[in-house]
Amino acid sequence: MTIACSSSDYLDVTYQPDLRILVGRWLRLVTEEEALRGYDCLLATARQYDAHYWLLDIRRRHRSAPAMLDWLLHTYYNQLVRELGPPVRLVYFMAPGLRQEFQHDNTVPEPHTYHADEPFRMNQCITEAEAVAWLLAEQRVHQA
């Protein structure tokens, strides 16, 4: 079952209560202003459903600008933990080329750099099945 939460011409947000996963699908390239509005929408929806496990599909987007990446890494992800409470787990479902870029330039922390008990952890996957499997595994760790 999927609950449609919000949709615009650039972002579709749904919640899957059976999996306890918030899904944000970026539908096209976005401006910085649209990206900020989209991330605000994702957080508002997460608050509504107490969603701590997120899958963000960014296959239709290019890499974020350095200032946006800095904001995500140093402000937004911390805000998620403050507002939702730990744990917060976020996985980016992305094109293989973008995944390779991130692996080569170390701009975004690799999954193995996070400790299992950290309040925020992030992963990057090139298949949706892999992304969902990681989120479900993270849920099992925190239910134990």
C-alpha positions in Angstrom: 0.0 0.0 0.0 1.3 3.5 -0.9 -0.1 6.8 0.4 0.3 9.7 -2.0 1.4 12.6 0.1 2.6 15.4 -2.2 3.3 15.9 -5.8 4.7 18.7 -8.0 6.1 18.7 -11.4 9.6 18.1 -9.9 9.0 15.9 -6.8 6.6 13.1 -6.0 6.4 12.1 -2.3 4.7 8.9 -1.0 4.7 7.0 2.2 4.7 3.2 2.2 3.3 2.3 5.7 3.8 -1.5 5.2 7.5 -0.9 4.7 7.7 2.3 6.9 9.5 4.0 4.1 9.1 7.6 2.8 9.8 7.8 -0.9 10.8 11.0 -2.7 11.1 10.8 -6.5 12.7 13.7 -8.1 11.0 13.9 -11.5 13.3 16.3 -13.4 16.3 18.6 -13.0 15.5 21.2 -10.3 16.6 24.7 -9.4 18.2 25.3 -6.0 14.9 26.9 -4.9 12.9 23.9 -6.0 15.4 21.6 -4.3 15.0 23.5 -1.0 11.2 23.4 -1.2 11.4 19.7 -2.0 13.5 18.9 1.0 11.1 21.0 3.2 8.2 19.0 1.8 10.0 15.7 2.5 10.6 16.7 6.1 7.0 17.9 6.6 5.8 14.6 5.3 8.2 12.6 7.4 6.9 14.5 10.5 3.3 13.6 9.5 4.1 9.9 9.3 7.0 9.7 11.8 9.0 8.4 8.9 12.7 7.7 9.8 13.6 5.6 6.8 13.8 7.5 3.5 14.4 6.5 -0.1 15.2 9.4 -2.5 15.2 8.6 -6.2 17.6 11.1 -7.8 18.1 9.3 -11.1 16.5 12.2 -13.1 18.6 14.9 -11.4 22.2 15.9 -11.9 24.6 16.2 -9.0 23.7 18.9 -6.6 25.8 22.1 -6.6 28.6 22.2 -4.0 26.7 24.7 -1.8 23.6 22.4 -1.8 25.7 19.4 -0.9 27.3 21.3 1.9 23.8 22.4 3.2 22.6 18.8 3.0 25.6 17.3 4.8 26.1 20.0 7.5 22.6 21.4 8.1 19.7 19.4 6.7 20.7 15.9 7.8 21.3 17.2 11.4 17.9 18.9 11.2 16.3 15.6 10.3 17.6 13.9 13.5 16.7 16.9 15.7 13.1 17.1 14.4 12.4 13.4 13.9 14.6 11.9 16.5 17.1 9.1 15.9 17.6 7.0 14.1 17.2 8.5 10.6 18.3 6.5 7.7 18.4 7.8 4.1 19.3 6.1 0.9 19.8 7.7 -2.4 18.8 5.6 -5.4 21.0 7.0 -8.2 22.4 6.4 -11.7 25.5 4.3 -11.7 27.6 7.1 -13.2 26.7 9.5 -10.3 27.5 6.7 -7.8 30.9 6.3 -9.3 31.5 10.1 -9.2 30.7 10.1 -5.4 33.0 7.1 -4.9 35.9 8.8 -6.7 35.7 12.3 -5.2 34.7 11.5 -1.6 32.3 14.4 -1.5 29.6 12.3 0.1 30.5 10.0 3.0 30.6 6.3 2.0 28.2 4.0 3.9 31.1 2.2 5.7 32.2 5.5 7.3 29.1 5.6 9.6 29.0 3.5 12.8 25.9 1.4 13.1 24.6 3.3 16.2 24.9 6.8 14.7 21.7 8.9 14.8 22.0 9.5 11.0 23.3 7.1 8.4 23.1 7.4 4.6 23.7 5.0 1.7 23.9 5.2 -2.0 22.5 2.5 -4.3 22.1 1.9 -8.0 19.0 -0.3 -7.8 15.8 0.3 -5.9 15.8 -3.3 -4.6 19.2 -2.7 -3.0 18.0 0.6 -1.5 14.9 -0.9 0.0 16.8 -3.9 1.3 19.3 -1.6 3.1 16.5 0.4 4.7 14.7 -2.8 5.9 18.0 -4.1 7.3 18.5 -0.8 9.2 14.9 -1.1 10.6 15.7 -4.7 11.8 18.8 -3.4 13.6 16.8 -0.8 15.4 14.0 -3.1 16.4 16.3 -5.6 18.0 
